[in-house]
């Protein structure tokens, strides 16, 4: 874990967050970042034939 994360977790602890709260926050961040990576790859992939309308009307 890098210094930035250590400092952030220390701030959470100082602000009264429980270890479970911190774990949920970090998990949410990880899931959000993974989703962001997948969406970027999806939209940057030039070979992908999907369009926005395909996603909106997908059943």
MARGU-98306 format. One record per atom (N, C-alpha, C): residue in one letter; atom name; y, z, x. Coordinates in pm, 1 decimal. Example, Ala and Ser with C-alpha at 12.3 -4.5 7.8 and 13.67 -1.06 7.14 Angstrom:
<node><type>a</type><atom>N</atom><yy>-569.0</yy><zz>780.0</zz><xx>1319.0</xx></node>
<node><type>a</type><atom>CA</atom><yy>-450.0</yy><zz>780.0</zz><xx>1230.0</xx></node>
<node><type>a</type><atom>C</atom><yy>-330.0</yy><zz>780.0</zz><xx>1320.0</xx></node>
<node><type>s</type><atom>N</atom><yy>-225.0</yy><zz>708.0</zz><xx>1285.0</xx></node>
<node><type>s</type><atom>CA</atom><yy>-106.0</yy><zz>714.0</zz><xx>1367.0</xx></node>
<node><type>s</type><atom>C</atom><yy>3.0</yy><zz>787.0</zz><xx>1290.0</xx></node>
This chain:
<node><type>x</type><atom>N</atom><yy>-117.1</yy><zz>0.0</zz><xx>85.8</xx></node>
<node><type>x</type><atom>CA</atom><yy>0.0</yy><zz>0.0</zz><xx>0.0</xx></node>
<node><type>x</type><atom>C</atom><yy>123.4</yy><zz>0.0</zz><xx>90.4</xx></node>
<node><type>x</type><atom>N</atom><yy>217.4</yy><zz>-87.8</zz><xx>59.2</xx></node>
<node><type>x</type><atom>CA</atom><yy>335.3</yy><zz>-95.8</zz><xx>144.6</xx></node>
<node><type>x</type><atom>C</atom><yy>438.5</yy><zz>11.7</zz><xx>109.0</xx></node>
<node><type>x</type><atom>N</atom><yy>539.4</yy><zz>23.3</zz><xx>191.5</xx></node>
<node><type>x</type><atom>CA</atom><yy>641.2</yy><zz>128.1</zz><xx>175.0</xx></node>
<node><type>x</type><atom>C</atom><yy>714.8</yy><zz>115.6</zz><xx>42.2</xx></node>
<node><type>x</type><atom>N</atom><yy>738.7</yy><zz>-6.4</zz><xx>-1.9</xx></node>
<node><type>x</type><atom>CA</atom><yy>810.5</yy><zz>-27.3</zz><xx>-127.8</xx></node>
<node><type>x</type><atom>C</atom><yy>734.7</yy><zz>37.0</zz><xx>-244.1</xx></node>
<node><type>x</type><atom>N</atom><yy>602.7</yy><zz>15.3</zz><xx>-248.2</xx></node>
<node><type>x</type><atom>CA</atom><yy>521.5</yy><zz>75.4</zz><xx>-354.4</xx></node>
<node><type>x</type><atom>C</atom><yy>516.5</yy><zz>226.9</zz><xx>-340.4</xx></node>
<node><type>x</type><atom>N</atom><yy>503.5</yy><zz>276.7</zz><xx>-218.1</xx></node>
<node><type>x</type><atom>CA</atom><yy>499.6</yy><zz>422.5</zz><xx>-197.1</xx></node>
<node><type>x</type><atom>C</atom><yy>627.9</yy><zz>487.1</zz><xx>-248.5</xx></node>
<node><type>x</type><atom>N</atom><yy>742.0</yy><zz>425.3</zz><xx>-216.5</xx></node>
<node><type>x</type><atom>CA</atom><yy>870.6</yy><zz>479.3</zz><xx>-262.1</xx></node>
<node><type>x</type><atom>C</atom><yy>882.7</yy><zz>473.1</zz><xx>-414.0</xx></node>
<node><type>x</type><atom>N</atom><yy>836.4</yy><zz>363.6</zz><xx>-472.9</xx></node>
<node><type>x</type><atom>CA</atom><yy>843.5</yy><zz>348.4</zz><xx>-617.9</xx></node>
<node><type>x</type><atom>C</atom><yy>757.2</yy><zz>453.4</zz><xx>-688.0</xx></node>
<node><type>x</type><atom>N</atom><yy>635.9</yy><zz>474.2</zz><xx>-638.1</xx></node>
<node><type>x</type><atom>CA</atom><yy>546.9</yy><zz>574.8</zz><xx>-696.8</xx></node>
<node><type>x</type><atom>C</atom><yy>605.8</yy><zz>714.6</zz><xx>-679.7</xx></node>
<node><type>x</type><atom>N</atom><yy>666.3</yy><zz>740.8</zz><xx>-565.4</xx></node>
<node><type>x</type><atom>CA</atom><yy>730.5</yy><zz>870.0</zz><xx>-543.3</xx></node>
<node><type>x</type><atom>C</atom><yy>844.2</yy><zz>892.1</zz><xx>-643.8</xx></node>
<node><type>x</type><atom>N</atom><yy>920.3</yy><zz>786.4</zz><xx>-672.6</xx></node>
<node><type>x</type><atom>CA</atom><yy>1027.7</yy><zz>796.8</zz><xx>-771.7</xx></node>
<node><type>x</type><atom>C</atom><yy>970.8</yy><zz>825.3</zz><xx>-910.5</xx></node>
<node><type>x</type><atom>N</atom><yy>860.1</yy><zz>758.1</zz><xx>-945.9</xx></node>
<node><type>x</type><atom>CA</atom><yy>795.3</yy><zz>784.2</zz><xx>-1074.4</xx></node>
<node><type>x</type><atom>C</atom><yy>755.2</yy><zz>931.3</zz><xx>-1083.7</xx></node>
<node><type>x</type><atom>N</atom><yy>695.1</yy><zz>982.7</zz><xx>-977.3</xx></node>
<node><type>x</type><atom>CA</atom><yy>650.7</yy><zz>1122.3</zz><xx>-976.1</xx></node>
<node><type>x</type><atom>C</atom><yy>769.7</yy><zz>1216.1</zz><xx>-990.1</xx></node>
<node><type>x</type><atom>N</atom><yy>878.2</yy><zz>1186.5</zz><xx>-919.6</xx></node>
<node><type>x</type><atom>CA</atom><yy>998.2</yy><zz>1270.4</zz><xx>-926.0</xx></node>
<node><type>x</type><atom>C</atom><yy>1061.3</yy><zz>1267.4</zz><xx>-1065.1</xx></node>
<node><type>x</type><atom>N</atom><yy>1041.1</yy><zz>1156.6</zz><xx>-1136.8</xx></node>
<node><type>x</type><atom>CA</atom><yy>1096.5</yy><zz>1144.0</zz><xx>-1271.8</xx></node>
<node><type>x</type><atom>C</atom><yy>1002.6</yy><zz>1199.4</zz><xx>-1378.3</xx></node>
<node><type>x</type><atom>N</atom><yy>893.2</yy><zz>1263.0</zz><xx>-1335.8</xx></node>
<node><type>x</type><atom>CA</atom><yy>805.7</yy><zz>1331.8</zz><xx>-1428.3</xx></node>
<node><type>x</type><atom>C</atom><yy>692.8</yy><zz>1250.1</zz><xx>-1487.2</xx></node>
<node><type>x</type><atom>N</atom><yy>669.2</yy><zz>1130.3</zz><xx>-1435.1</xx></node>
<node><type>x</type><atom>CA</atom><yy>556.7</yy><zz>1050.4</zz><xx>-1484.5</xx></node>
<node><type>x</type><atom>C</atom><yy>425.4</yy><zz>1110.7</zz><xx>-1435.6</xx></node>
<node><type>x</type><atom>N</atom><yy>326.7</yy><zz>1112.1</zz><xx>-1522.8</xx></node>
<node><type>x</type><atom>CA</atom><yy>195.7</yy><zz>1163.4</zz><xx>-1484.2</xx></node>
<node><type>x</type><atom>C</atom><yy>121.3</yy><zz>1055.8</zz><xx>-1403.9</xx></node>
<node><type>x</type><atom>N</atom><yy>15.7</yy><zz>1096.0</zz><xx>-1332.2</xx></node>
<node><type>x</type><atom>CA</atom><yy>-63.2</yy><zz>994.9</zz><xx>-1259.2</xx></node>
<node><type>x</type><atom>C</atom><yy>-116.5</yy><zz>885.8</zz><xx>-1352.8</xx></node>
<node><type>x</type><atom>N</atom><yy>-153.5</yy><zz>922.5</zz><xx>-1475.8</xx></node>
<node><type>x</type><atom>CA</atom><yy>-201.0</yy><zz>823.4</zz><xx>-1572.3</xx></node>
<node><type>x</type><atom>C</atom><yy>-91.3</yy><zz>725.5</zz><xx>-1611.5</xx></node>
<node><type>x</type><atom>N</atom><yy>31.2</yy><zz>778.2</zz><xx>-1630.5</xx></node>
<node><type>x</type><atom>CA</atom><yy>144.9</yy><zz>691.5</zz><xx>-1662.1</xx></node>
<node><type>x</type><atom>C</atom><yy>168.5</yy><zz>591.2</zz><xx>-1549.6</xx></node>
<node><type>x</type><atom>N</atom><yy>165.2</yy><zz>641.7</zz><xx>-1427.6</xx></node>
<node><type>x</type><atom>CA</atom><yy>188.7</yy><zz>555.6</zz><xx>-1310.8</xx></node>
<node><type>x</type><atom>C</atom><yy>80.3</yy><zz>449.8</zz><xx>-1301.8</xx></node>
<node><type>x</type><atom>N</atom><yy>-44.1</yy><zz>488.8</zz><xx>-1326.8</xx></node>
<node><type>x</type><atom>CA</atom><yy>-154.7</yy><zz>394.1</zz><xx>-1321.6</xx></node>
<node><type>x</type><atom>C</atom><yy>-135.9</yy><zz>283.7</zz><xx>-1425.7</xx></node>
<node><type>x</type><atom>N</atom><yy>-92.9</yy><zz>320.1</zz><xx>-1547.2</xx></node>
<node><type>x</type><atom>CA</atom><yy>-70.4</yy><zz>220.1</zz><xx>-1651.4</xx></node>
<node><type>x</type><atom>C</atom><yy>44.7</yy><zz>126.7</zz><xx>-1614.7</xx></node>
<node><type>x</type><atom>N</atom><yy>150.8</yy><zz>181.0</zz><xx>-1557.4</xx></node>
<node><type>x</type><atom>CA</atom><yy>265.1</yy><zz>98.9</zz><xx>-1516.4</xx></node>
<node><type>x</type><atom>C</atom><yy>222.1</yy><zz>-1.8</zz><xx>-1410.8</xx></node>
<node><type>x</type><atom>N</atom><yy>148.5</yy><zz>44.0</zz><xx>-1310.8</xx></node>
<node><type>x</type><atom>CA</atom><yy>103.1</yy><zz>-44.4</zz><xx>-1202.5</xx></node>
<node><type>x</type><atom>C</atom><yy>5.6</yy><zz>-148.3</zz><xx>-1257.5</xx></node>
<node><type>x</type><atom>N</atom><yy>-83.8</yy><zz>-108.4</zz><xx>-1346.0</xx></node>
<node><type>x</type><atom>CA</atom><yy>-178.3</yy><zz>-203.0</zz><xx>-1406.1</xx></node>
<node><type>x</type><atom>C</atom><yy>-103.5</yy><zz>-309.3</zz><xx>-1486.1</xx></node>
<node><type>x</type><atom>N</atom><yy>-5.6</yy><zz>-267.8</zz><xx>-1565.1</xx></node>
<node><type>x</type><atom>CA</atom><yy>73.6</yy><zz>-362.7</zz><xx>-1642.5</xx></node>
<node><type>x</type><atom>C</atom><yy>143.7</yy><zz>-461.8</zz><xx>-1549.6</xx></node>
<node><type>x</type><atom>N</atom><yy>199.6</yy><zz>-411.9</zz><xx>-1439.7</xx></node>
<node><type>x</type><atom>CA</atom><yy>265.8</yy><zz>-498.6</zz><xx>-1341.9</xx></node>
<node><type>x</type><atom>C</atom><yy>166.4</yy><zz>-599.7</zz><xx>-1284.4</xx></node>
<node><type>x</type><atom>N</atom><yy>48.1</yy><zz>-553.6</zz><xx>-1245.4</xx></node>
<node><type>x</type><atom>CA</atom><yy>-53.9</yy><zz>-642.7</zz><xx>-1189.4</xx></node>
<node><type>x</type><atom>C</atom><yy>-94.0</yy><zz>-751.5</zz><xx>-1288.3</xx></node>
<node><type>x</type><atom>N</atom><yy>-117.3</yy><zz>-712.0</zz><xx>-1414.2</xx></node>
<node><type>x</type><atom>CA</atom><yy>-156.5</yy><zz>-809.1</zz><xx>-1516.8</xx></node>
<node><type>x</type><atom>C</atom><yy>-44.3</yy><zz>-910.5</zz><xx>-1538.7</xx></node>
<node><type>x</type><atom>N</atom><yy>78.4</yy><zz>-861.8</zz><xx>-1543.1</xx></node>
<node><type>x</type><atom>CA</atom><yy>192.9</yy><zz>-950.3</zz><xx>-1562.2</xx></node>
<node><type>x</type><atom>C</atom><yy>205.2</yy><zz>-1050.1</zz><xx>-1447.8</xx></node>
<node><type>x</type><atom>N</atom><yy>187.0</yy><zz>-1003.6</zz><xx>-1325.9</xx></node>
<node><type>x</type><atom>CA</atom><yy>198.2</yy><zz>-1093.6</zz><xx>-1210.3</xx></node>
<node><type>x</type><atom>C</atom><yy>85.3</yy><zz>-1197.2</zz><xx>-1209.5</xx></node>
<node><type>x</type><atom>N</atom><yy>-36.4</yy><zz>-1156.4</zz><xx>-1245.5</xx></node>
<node><type>x</type><atom>CA</atom><yy>-148.6</yy><zz>-1251.1</zz><xx>-1251.9</xx></node>
<node><type>x</type><atom>C</atom><yy>-125.0</yy><zz>-1355.9</zz><xx>-1359.8</xx></node>
<node><type>x</type><atom>N</atom><yy>-74.7</yy><zz>-1312.4</zz><xx>-1474.8</xx></node>
<node><type>x</type><atom>CA</atom><yy>-44.0</yy><zz>-1405.6</zz><xx>-1583.3</xx></node>
<node><type>x</type><atom>C</atom><yy>63.5</yy><zz>-1503.6</zz><xx>-1538.4</xx></node>
<node><type>x</type><atom>N</atom><yy>164.6</yy><zz>-1453.1</zz><xx>-1470.9</xx></node>
<node><type>x</type><atom>CA</atom><yy>271.6</yy><zz>-1537.9</zz><xx>-1420.5</xx></node>
<node><type>x</type><atom>C</atom><yy>217.6</yy><zz>-1643.8</zz><xx>-1324.4</xx></node>
<node><type>x</type><atom>N</atom><yy>128.1</yy><zz>-1603.4</zz><xx>-1234.9</xx></node>
<node><type>x</type><atom>CA</atom><yy>68.3</yy><zz>-1698.6</zz><xx>-1139.7</xx></node>
<node><type>x</type><atom>C</atom><yy>-10.4</yy><zz>-1806.9</zz><xx>-1212.8</xx></node>
<node><type>x</type><atom>N</atom><yy>-87.9</yy><zz>-1766.4</zz><xx>-1314.8</xx></node>
<node><type>x</type><atom>CA</atom><yy>-167.9</yy><zz>-1863.7</zz><xx>-1389.8</xx></node>
<node><type>x</type><atom>C</atom><yy>-79.0</yy><zz>-1962.0</zz><xx>-1465.4</xx></node>
<node><type>x</type><atom>N</atom><yy>27.6</yy><zz>-1910.7</zz><xx>-1525.3</xx></node>
<node><type>x</type><atom>CA</atom><yy>117.4</yy><zz>-1999.7</zz><xx>-1599.3</xx></node>
<node><type>x</type><atom>C</atom><yy>190.0</yy><zz>-2096.0</zz><xx>-1506.4</xx></node>
<node><type>x</type><atom>N</atom><yy>233.1</yy><zz>-2047.3</zz><xx>-1389.6</xx></node>
<node><type>x</type><atom>CA</atom><yy>298.3</yy><zz>-2135.7</zz><xx>-1292.8</xx></node>
<node><type>x</type><atom>C</atom><yy>203.5</yy><zz>-2246.3</zz><xx>-1249.4</xx></node>
<node><type>x</type><atom>N</atom><yy>79.5</yy><zz>-2209.0</zz><xx>-1220.0</xx></node>
<node><type>x</type><atom>CA</atom><yy>-19.0</yy><zz>-2308.3</zz><xx>-1178.1</xx></node>
<node><type>x</type><atom>C</atom><yy>-42.7</yy><zz>-2409.8</zz><xx>-1289.3</xx></node>
<node><type>x</type><atom>N</atom><yy>-51.6</yy><zz>-2362.1</zz><xx>-1411.9</xx></node>
<node><type>x</type><atom>CA</atom><yy>-74.7</yy><zz>-2449.7</zz><xx>-1525.2</xx></node>
<node><type>x</type><atom>C</atom><yy>37.5</yy><zz>-2551.6</zz><xx>-1539.4</xx></node>
<node><type>x</type><atom>N</atom><yy>161.6</yy><zz>-2506.6</zz><xx>-1530.0</xx></node>
<node><type>x</type><atom>CA</atom><yy>274.3</yy><zz>-2596.0</zz><xx>-1550.6</xx></node>
<node><type>x</type><atom>C</atom><yy>307.5</yy><zz>-2679.6</zz><xx>-1427.4</xx></node>
<node><type>x</type><atom>N</atom><yy>267.0</yy><zz>-2635.2</zz><xx>-1308.8</xx></node>
<node><type>x</type><atom>CA</atom><yy>294.9</yy><zz>-2710.7</zz><xx>-1187.1</xx></node>
<node><type>x</type><atom>C</atom><yy>186.1</yy><zz>-2811.9</zz><xx>-1155.2</xx></node>
<node><type>x</type><atom>N</atom><yy>72.2</yy><zz>-2799.2</zz><xx>-1218.6</xx></node>
<node><type>x</type><atom>CA</atom><yy>-40.3</yy><zz>-2888.7</zz><xx>-1192.1</xx></node>
<node><type>x</type><atom>C</atom><yy>-10.6</yy><zz>-3026.9</zz><xx>-1249.9</xx></node>
<node><type>x</type><atom>N</atom><yy>14.7</yy><zz>-3122.9</zz><xx>-1162.8</xx></node>
<node><type>x</type><atom>CA</atom><yy>52.0</yy><zz>-3256.9</zz><xx>-1207.7</xx></node>
<node><type>x</type><atom>C</atom><yy>-62.6</yy><zz>-3329.9</zz><xx>-1276.1</xx></node>
<node><type>x</type><atom>N</atom><yy>-184.9</yy><zz>-3289.0</zz><xx>-1247.6</xx></node>
<node><type>x</type><atom>CA</atom><yy>-299.3</yy><zz>-3356.5</zz><xx>-1307.1</xx></node>
<node><type>x</type><atom>C</atom><yy>-333.4</yy><zz>-3301.6</zz><xx>-1445.5</xx></node>
<node><type>x</type><atom>N</atom><yy>-268.5</yy><zz>-3196.6</zz><xx>-1483.8</xx></node>
<node><type>x</type><atom>CA</atom><yy>-297.5</yy><zz>-3135.2</zz><xx>-1612.6</xx></node>
<node><type>x</type><atom>C</atom><yy>-238.5</yy><zz>-3220.6</zz><xx>-1723.6</xx></node>
<node><type>x</type><atom>N</atom><yy>-319.2</yy><zz>-3255.7</zz><xx>-1821.3</xx></node>
<node><type>x</type><atom>CA</atom><yy>-275.0</yy><zz>-3344.2</zz><xx>-1927.9</xx></node>
<node><type>x</type><atom>C</atom><yy>-224.3</yy><zz>-3269.9</zz><xx>-2050.5</xx></node>
<node><type>x</type><atom>N</atom><yy>-229.3</yy><zz>-3137.4</zz><xx>-2048.4</xx></node>
<node><type>x</type><atom>CA</atom><yy>-181.8</yy><zz>-3060.9</zz><xx>-2162.7</xx></node>
<node><type>x</type><atom>C</atom><yy>-30.7</yy><zz>-3067.1</zz><xx>-2171.8</xx></node>
<node><type>x</type><atom>N</atom><yy>19.1</yy><zz>-3061.4</zz><xx>-2292.6</xx></node>
<node><type>x</type><atom>CA</atom><yy>162.3</yy><zz>-3048.3</zz><xx>-2316.1</xx></node>
<node><type>x</type><atom>C</atom><yy>184.8</yy><zz>-2921.2</zz><xx>-2395.9</xx></node>
<node><type>x</type><atom>N</atom><yy>309.0</yy><zz>-2883.3</zz><xx>-2412.6</xx></node>
<node><type>x</type><atom>CA</atom><yy>339.3</yy><zz>-2764.4</zz><xx>-2491.3</xx></node>
<node><type>x</type><atom>C</atom><yy>283.6</yy><zz>-2777.0</zz><xx>-2632.7</xx></node>
<node><type>x</type><atom>N</atom><yy>291.0</yy><zz>-2896.1</zz><xx>-2689.3</xx></node>
<node><type>x</type><atom>CA</atom><yy>242.8</yy><zz>-2912.0</zz><xx>-2826.6</xx></node>
<node><type>x</type><atom>C</atom><yy>90.9</yy><zz>-2891.1</zz><xx>-2834.2</xx></node>
<node><type>x</type><atom>N</atom><yy>17.9</yy><zz>-2922.1</zz><xx>-2727.4</xx></node>
<node><type>x</type><atom>CA</atom><yy>-126.2</yy><zz>-2896.3</zz><xx>-2726.7</xx></node>
<node><type>x</type><atom>C</atom><yy>-153.5</yy><zz>-2746.7</zz><xx>-2738.4</xx></node>
<node><type>x</type><atom>N</atom><yy>-72.1</yy><zz>-2665.0</zz><xx>-2672.1</xx></node>
<node><type>x</type><atom>CA</atom><yy>-90.7</yy><zz>-2520.5</zz><xx>-2678.3</xx></node>
<node><type>x</type><atom>C</atom><yy>-47.2</yy><zz>-2464.8</zz><xx>-2812.7</xx></node>
<node><type>x</type><atom>N</atom><yy>58.0</yy><zz>-2519.0</zz><xx>-2869.8</xx></node>
<node><type>x</type><atom>CA</atom><yy>107.7</yy><zz>-2469.5</zz><xx>-2996.1</xx></node>
<node><type>x</type><atom>C</atom><yy>15.5</yy><zz>-2504.0</zz><xx>-3111.8</xx></node>
<node><type>x</type><atom>N</atom><yy>-57.2</yy><zz>-2613.8</zz><xx>-3101.6</xx></node>
<node><type>x</type><atom>CA</atom><yy>-141.9</yy><zz>-2658.3</zz><xx>-3210.9</xx></node>
<node><type>x</type><atom>C</atom><yy>-289.9</yy><zz>-2641.3</zz><xx>-3182.2</xx></node>
<node><type>x</type><atom>N</atom><yy>-322.1</yy><zz>-2570.4</zz><xx>-3073.7</xx></node>
<node><type>x</type><atom>CA</atom><yy>-461.7</yy><zz>-2550.2</zz><xx>-3036.3</xx></node>
<node><type>x</type><atom>C</atom><yy>-527.6</yy><zz>-2454.5</zz><xx>-3134.0</xx></node>
<node><type>x</type><atom>N</atom><yy>-645.2</yy><zz>-2492.0</zz><xx>-3182.3</xx></node>
<node><type>x</type><atom>CA</atom><yy>-718.3</yy><zz>-2405.3</zz><xx>-3277.0</xx></node>
<node><type>x</type><atom>C</atom><yy>-848.6</yy><zz>-2360.8</zz><xx>-3218.1</xx></node>
